[in-house]
Amino acid sequence: MKNILLLFSIILFSSCNSQEKISLKQMNENLLKDKNSFTYRDSATIKILTEGYTIFRLLGAKSCNIYTDKKYSNIYIEDGFHDEEGFYNGIIILDNKNICEVTTSPYKLRQDNLFYTKIKGKNEIVFYTKKLSIEDFKNKYPDEYFRYELVIQDKVNALEKCLAIDKYTPKSIVYARNYYFAGKGIQTYNLPIKYSDIKNGIEGLPYFKEDKKKEFIECINKLKILKIHNSSNVKASDLSSL
């Protein structure tokens, strides 16, 4: 009897534990079911985007040696799609350590094309991927890293308070949407922030008063992700994380 109860407890625990995990394939399917997640409304465009996102997320992850059917406790996706220029640049992070960049961005490829792997998907879709360490991600991708930390540290609401300090508070144009799974439902975020726009301080906003500027800088620094300074006349070595 005791053995039966023990076996039942193990099965129950395993069942509950599996519900707190999800595969990248499952997360992708769940995201694609939500038609509100698409900017466009016509069915032809949605069909193209659905296939594109599936290829970029799943085939891209596989090229970085990430198992798309394996279940993970944490999955983070940043889908960057530049509507005007028509290129994709995304980041996939699983369990806060397996990081894969997927891109068709000419800007990214010009920077270090030798380190990307060329992948050809269905319908002649060609893209490039790169596996990243957490150190490289933090040091070489400050904008994406800043948004990632905001989400996983649950500081998005705190950021919104910073951005609401004044109507002239800097807000970046970001062609990206962020998704995060951490044991429950999938959360969706739109984060209008680029660390590269504010890391050296705030200039060129004549109507943004100094006291509000100071309040904004202090507010961002209290997030304790990456530090920004009052002056643009600072050395790159001073821009270390807190």
Secondary structure, DSSP 8 states (H G I E B T S, - for coil): -HHHHHHHHHHHHHHHHHTT-EEHHHHHHHHHH-GGG-S--SHHHHHHHHHHHHIIIIIHHHHTT--SSSEES-EEEEEEEETTTTEEEEEEEETTTEEEEEE--HHHHHHHGGG-EEEE-GGG-EEEEEEE-HHHHHHH-HHHHHHHHHHHTT-HHHHHHHHTS-TTS------EEEEEESSSSEEEE-----HHHHTT---S-TTS-HHHHHHHHHHHHHT-SS---S-S---GGG----
